[in-house]
Every structure is written in structure tokens, then in C-alpha cells.
Amino acid sequence: MQRYKIFITFARNFEKKVLPVDFIDSMRQQLGSEANLLFQALETEPVTSIRLNDKLEVLTFDCDTDEVPWHLDGYYLTGRPQFTLDPLFHAGCYYVQEASSMFLQQAIEQYLPQDSIVLDLCAAPGGKSTLLSQYLSSAGLLISNEVNRQRVFILSENIQKWGNGNTVVTHNKPAEFGEQCANLFDCIVVDAPCSGEGMFRKDHAARDEWSLRNIKMCAERQRSILMDVWNALKPGGLLIYSTCTFNSEENEDNALWIAECLGADILPIPYEPDWGITETQAGYHFYPHKTRGEGFYICALRKNEEPFSPFKVREGKHRIVKANEEYVNTVRTWLQHPDEWALRQSDRFITAYPKKYKELIDYLSTFLTCISTGFGIGEERGKFMAPQHSLSMAKDLKRDAFPQVALTREQALAYLRTEALTLENLPLGSILLTYDDVPLGFAKNVGNRLNNLYPNEWRIRHL
């Protein structure tokens, strides 16, 4: 069993914000006398939870942990660690995710085959996408989309750190999927932008932004998003609709609208009575006075069957540079299963992505704005091919293709700050740096110095 230590710093002092009066009134109407328990829960400390990556078999913490009952890899922590100081956090060994939203696992295990093609439409920062990626594994394909330009790069970073390679990260509007990907997806997950009532305990600024008017605007925007993307879901396909808010206007009302106006059947999601989940006529609520987590709502729906034309890949123009055969042969030796990956060169960079979905991914790269496909494997630098950082994060990395050096915690944090490292008696060329036997990234020994190759945009800026 691997011993894992994390250093806890308690430094969370929230400026208290009073709950909006209209919110109090609306929750009293929705929950009756139970509403007082909700209001009390919203004034307590937020719950901290993580979901483990299968890069590691087990993690143990210096602080106490409890299992999240609806996800086998989910754990509650009794305190909130300063995750920035943990190198394994930067290596993608776990994701800090609200326990409530991990309930997505129950829905997909019930209704979604692992060889499915899935769209996570509103994906940043990546909690649900990393969960979906891990579930689909090498059998399926995930398209992880974010419409916000800044947030899409955070999404791409988290996907790369997770290391599966079965994901394409895109930056498109919902209507573009409806137009370009008709009847393509076996499942679409819409974790819709919402009024954020479920985050009142965690983010007190959300209380200032809340209003009844904002609820109405959010509900209308949610329906617009759903209408725009609906054509991309196969008849018989699965829609997962969720929000981090409590009110019925953004939740049950929208789920019933999907069923009636777009054409779908609401599906049950199995759960245990002692989990504290509240089932309604259309979906499931997580209230923090009943479940250990933040506010969350989820509903699973099956799109009505109807005659349809299956998705067909159309030809398009995509600028692909013919890869240098010598370089291709080199980077293939860096993978455990090279035959499972298609390789594409664009400018100086070679990318690996699932060969099983090559035709589809090439299509998506033509007609959508793709931020990343699979994972970067190599970069042409002069007469040499250098490994990209995302290769060090990839689960298919062949570690013994590179000399390896184990770092101490202090050295690892210095590396993650992109500081210069002093390591002696190393061979020339690319070196794989590890921490606690987990790949952390690459450095290059050029003889008189060791170049730190950790991505500058990912570096630790503040401690």
C-alpha cells in the first residue's frame, strides 16, 4: 500500500453574506418547514471531497477520510488541504470535485455502454469530463466542450493531467454541434449554467448575484442550450441534465419541458435510501442538510426513438503536415500500446489520439474548434524530437523509454514553479522526473545545465 501524505492548512475565512429574502421565501414554498434546516446547513463549512484517478490504486491521507457512497473512487476529507503544495495534485492523481456531482456515475453505469460517443457540453473546469473519461476508458470517446475561451484552456489542462487520451477538447457553441454533428452522440451531458444556489455555502459572492430575475434568465438560457444541441443526440440516446441550484424552475420544470417539447422519457437513477437524496417527479435533488455535499440537481432522459439518418463523416480540409517517418518511429517507442494510437503532425507537434476513432476525430478537427485531441506526444526541435509534457501525464506512457529521476517533495515543488534544478550524474537528453513513483514531467540535460520543461502556463505562481 502506498503511503500518501498531504499537508493541511486551514485558512478559509468567509465573509458572511445574508441569504437573499426572495430565496428564503421561495425555498419555504418548495420545502415547507424543512427549509429552515437548509438555511442552517448553508451557514456551515463547505464539504471537501476528491475523486481518485486510476493512475494510483490507493491513496491514504494524514487527515481522516470517508467514502462517498455513490462513487467508489470518491472520498470526503475532514479538512481542506492546501492542494497547491501537493505534487500529486499537479500530476492528476485526483480531482477536487463536489461529492454531489459524482452521482453522475450512477446514471451512466445504469444506461451508458462504455463504447459510447459522449459530449460533455458545458465541461469546464473538468470534473464531470474526467469522470466520464475514466468510465469510458479506451472503449469510448469523449468530446469535452467549453464555450468560454479562458475556461476551455483550464479544461484542456485538467483533461491532459488526467491522462486517458480518449478525449477531444472543443471550443464551440451548442448550435454548432446541432448543425455539424446531427445524430452523432450516444449521450450528451448538459451541466447547465445556472443561478448557483447550490454554491451559496461555498461561494458567498453568489448570494449577491442571485435574484428571481436571474433565475428566469438562467432557465431561458438553459432551454436555448438544450434546443440548440438536441439535434446532435441520437434518437434513443441519453441526456443527462444537471445544475448546481435548488429551484424547480431551472430543474424539474426544464426536465418536464425536455420530455414534453423536445420528446424524451424521464429515467430513474438507482440510489440507496440512506444516501439522503430527494427524488421528485422529474429528477433528484442533493440538499446539504440531507446529503454530505453541495447543492445539486440531476435528471436522466432518453430521447424518443424516431426514424433518422445516422451520422456520416463529411470530407473537409484540415491542414496536416506529413510526419517525418523517423520521428514517428521514435515517438512510437514512447508508448506502451503504439498500435492503438493514430499519430498526426501539425506544424512541429505530433499528437496521439485513438486509432479506433481516427476518422471521426479528423472530421471534428475540420468542422469544430478543437483545442486538443488525445494528447501531445512530441515536438520537433531542430533535428531532434522532444517529448511533450502531456506525454508524461498520459497513462500509456512507456516510462522506461526515458531515464527517470525521483524528486523529493521540495525538488518537486521547485520543478512545478519552473525553477532551475540541480541534479547530478544524469545522462544527456530528456529525463522523466517522478514524485512518489508518479510521473511529474520532463527536463532536459544539456550538459552544463538541466532545463526545466514544465509548462510555464501551468506553473505554481503563489504558495
N, C-alpha and C positions, 0 to 999 in steps of 0.2 A: 504493500500500500504506500502510495506516495504521500509524503508529509508536505502540507502546503500551509505557509504562514502568511497572514495578511495583517498589516499594521493599521490599527483603528484609531482614527482621530475624530472625536466628537466636537463638531464646531458648526452646528446648524441652529442658528437663532433667527426665527422667523419674525418679521414684523406683523403683528396680529392685525387682521382685517376683519371687520364685521361682515357677517353674511348678509347679502342683499335682502331687503324686506320682501320684494316680489318673489325671490327664490324661496324664502321661508313659507310664504303663502301658497305657492304652487306645490311645494313638497308636502305641506299639510293636506292639501286636496288629494295628492297622489297616494300618500302613505298613511293618512289619518294620524292617530296618536303615536304611531311608530316613528313619525318624523322627528320627534324630539331625540330619539336615540341616534338618528342620522346626524342631527346638528351637533350632538355631543361628540360623536366619532370624528367629525370634521375638524374639531379643535384639538385632537390628539396628534402625536407624532406620526409621520408617514411610515409605512412599512417598507423595508428594503428587501428586495429579492433578486436572485440571479438565476440564470439558466445556463447549465454547463454545455460546453461544446464536446463532441465525442472525440476531440483530439486527445483528451485525457479520460482515463477510466474512472478516476475518483479524485475529489478534492476534499481536504479537511481544513477547517478554519480554526484559528485560535479563539474566535468568538463562537457562541452556540449557534447551531443551525437546526432548522426544522424543514421537513419535506413539504413542498407544495403538493397537495393531494391529487390535483388533476394533471400534473405533468411529472414524469419520472425523473427528469433532469432539473427540476425546479427546486430551489431552496430559499427559505427565509433566513435572513441574518438578524441577529438580535441587536446589532448596531450598524451604522453606516460607515464602512471603511473609507479611507481616502484612496479610491481606486487608482488615482493617477500614480501613486507610489508603488503599484504592483506591476512588475514587468509582465506577468502572465495575463493581466487585463489587456495590455497592448498587443500581446501575441494572439488575442482572440480565443482564449481558453474558456471564457464565459461571457455572457451578455447580461448587463444590468437591466432587467425587464420587470415591469409590473406583473405581479403574480396573477392578477385577474385576467390579463390579456393572454396568458399562457393557456387559457381554456380553449383557445383556437385548436389546440392539439386534439381535443376530444371530438370536435366536429370533423376534422379531416381524417382522423382514424376511422370514423364511422362511415364516411361517404366518399372518400377520395383515394383511388388507387395510386400507388407510388410512381407509376409510369405516366403520370398526368402532365399536361402542359398548363401551368398556372400563371396568372397575372396578379401580382400584388400592386394595386393601382396607386395607392397613396402611402408609399412604403417607408419614407424617411422617419426616423433615423435608422430603422432596420430590424427592430425587434421581431416583428412577425415574419419578415423575409428570412432572417437567419433560422427561425423555427421551421418555416416551410422548406427551406433549402436542406436542412438536416433531415426532415421527414422524406423528401423526395429522393435524396441520396443520388446515386448515379443513374437511377432508372428514369427520372423525370426531368423537366426543365422549368425553371422559374424565371419569369420576366418581372423584375423589380423596378417599379416606376416611381418617379417623383417629379412633380411639375415645377417645384421651386428650385431655381438654379443653384442657390447656395446649399440647400439641403441635399440635393442629389449627390454632391461630392462627399458629404458625410455618409450618405447611404452607401456609396461605392466603396469608401474606406472600410466600413463595417462588414460589407459583403466579402471584400478581399481578405480581411483578417479572419473571417470565419473559415475560409479555405476550401470550400467544396468544389468550385469551378463549374457548377451546374446552373449558373445564374447570369442573365444578361441585365445590366442596369440601364434603364432608359430615362429620357427626359422629354416626355410628351404629354399633351393634353388628352383627357379621356376620349374626346371625339375622334382623335387621330387613331386610336385603337379601334373604335367602332367603324371607321372608314377603311382602314388598311388591314384589319385582322378579323374580318367577318367570320363568325363561327369557328374561331381558332381554339379558344381556351376551354379546357375541361372544368376549370374553376377560376373564378375571379374573387379576390378578397378586396373589399372596399372598407377600409378603416377610415371612415369619412371625417373630414374636418368638422369640428362641432363647437358648441358653446363652452365645453370644458368643465362642466360642473363636477365631474368625477375627479378633477385635479385640484379642487378647492383646498384640500388638506395639504397637498404637496406644493402647490404654486399659488400663494396668496394673492399675487398680482392678478390672477384670473378672476378673482372676485370683483375687482374694479372694472374689468372689461365686460362683465356679464350684464345682460339686460333681456327683457322679454322681446324687445325688437331684434336683438342679436339671435335669439333662438329662432325666430321666424325666418330671418335671413339665412341662417345655417340650414334649416330644414329645406328651404327652397333650393339652396345650392347643392345640398345632398341629392335631391331628386334630379337636378340637372346633371350632376355627375353620373348618376345611375342610368339615366336615359341615354346619355352620350356613349356610354361604354357597353350598353346592353347587347348591341348587335355583335360584339366580339365574343360573347358567351355562346357555346354550342347549345342547341336545344337538348334538354336533358342534363345540362351542365349545372354545376354547383356554384351558388353565390353565397359568400359569407359577408354579411353586412354588420359592421360594429361601430360603436362610438365610445368616447370616454365621458359620457354625460348621462344624466338621470331622466330627464323629462320625456314624456311619451311622444311629444310632437316630433322630436328628432329620432325617436326609436320605434316604438310599436306602430305609430301612425305611418311612418315611412315603410316599415316592413309590410303592413297590410296594403299600402299603396303599390308596392312592388308586386305583391301577389295578385291584386285585382287589375291594375292598369298595365303592367308590363307582362304579366302572365307567369305565375310561379306558384309552387306549393311550399308552404312552410313546413320545415322538417324538425323532428325532435332531436335534441342532443342529449345523450345519456349523462347522468350525473348522480352522485350519491347524496342522500338526504342530509348527511352531516356536513356537507361542504358549505351549507348556508346560502346556496344560490336561490334566487327568487325567479320562479318561472311564471310567465304571463301568457296571454293568448297568442302572442307573437314574439317569442324570444326570451332571453334570460338576462336578469339584472344581477350585478355584483354591487351590493351596498356595503360600505366599510363598517357599518355597525353589525353586519351579519357575516361577512366574509373577510378574510385576512388579506386585504389588498385595497387598491384604489377603486373608484367608481368605474364601472364598465358595463356595456350592453352588447350582446351578440345575438344574431339570428342567422340560421341557415335556411336557404331556399333552393328549390330545384326548378330550373327553367322548364316551362311546359314543352313537351315534345311536339314537333310540327315538321312537315317536310322542309328540308333545307339543302342548300348546296354546300358540300364540305369545303373547308378552307383549301385553297390552292395557292401554291407559291408562284408569284409572278416574277418575270425577269426584270431586273433593274440594273442600273450601273452602280458599281461600287469599286472605288479605287483600291486595288490590291496589288502590291508590289510582289513580283515573283521572288520568293525567298531564296537566298543563297543556299545551295544544297549542302555545302559544308557546314554552314551554321545550323541548318535544320538537323543534320545528323548529330551535331554537338548537343543541341538543346534536348533532343530526344533521350539522351543518356542521363538527363537530369530528372527524368520522370520514372515512377515505378511501373506505370502501365502506359507506355507511349502509344500503343496501338489504339487506345480508347479516345485519343485526342486528335482533333484536326488542328493544324497549325496555319496561321495567317500572318503575313508580314504587311505592316503598314508603316511606310517611311522606315525608320530604323528599328521598329519594335516588332517582335514576334509574340503572338498571343496564342494560347491553347484554349480550346473550347470543345465541348462534347461532339465527337465524330457522329454519334447517333443522330444529332440534331443539326448537322452542318448545313444542310440545305435551308432549313428554317431560319437558323441564326444568320446566314448570309442574306436572306431576304429581309429580316428585321434590321440588319445593319444598313440596308439600302433605303428602306422606306420609313424608318424611325430614327430618332436621335439617340444613338447608343453611346453611353458614357464608358462602359466596359463590357466585354464579352468574355466569359470564363475568367482566365487570369493571365496577366502578363508573365512571360517566361524568360525572354531575353531581349537585350538591347545591343544593337550594333554600335560599337565604339572603336572607330578606326579599323584596324584589321582583326579585332577581337569581338567575341560575343560575350557580353557580361550578363549575369543573371539579374532579373528584376526583383524588387523587394516582394512583390506579390507571390513569386515562386516560393520564397521562404515560408510564406503563410499557407501555401497550398498543401492539402493533405496527401496529394500524390507526389510530393517532392521526394526524390531519391536522395536521402541525406548523405549516404556515403559517396555520392558523386563529388563532394566538396570536403576539404579539410574542415574539421569542426573544433571550436574552442568554447569551453564552458565559462560563462561570466559569473562573477559574484553579483549580488544584488546592487552594490554600489556601482560596479562597472556597467551593469545593465541599464541603470538609470542614467548614467553618463552617456551611454550609447543612444538612448531614447531622447536625450536632449541634443543629439547630434554633435556632441563634444568629441574631441580627439581622444583616441585610446592609445595606451602604450602597452603592447603585448609583445613578448619576446619569443624568439625561436620559432617563427612561423614561416611556412613556405610562401613563395611569391604567388600572387594571383588572388582569386576570390576565396574568402573564408566565410563559412557559415557559423554565426555566433548563436549560442544557445543559452538559455537560463532555465535551471531546474529540468534539464533534458528536453526542453521545448524550443524549437527554432524561433529566434527573435529577429533575424535579419542578416544581411551580408555586410562585410567590409572587404577592402582590397588592400593587400600588402604590396606596395610598390618598391619595397627595399628600404628606403630611408624613412618611410612613414607608413601608417595604416590609415587609409581613407575610410571615413565613416559614410556608409551608403544608405543610412536610414532616411526615408523621405522627409525632406525639410518641412513640408506642409503638415506632416503628422507628428512632428516633434513635441515633446513636453515643453510648454512655454513657461508655466508657472507651477511652483510646488507649494 
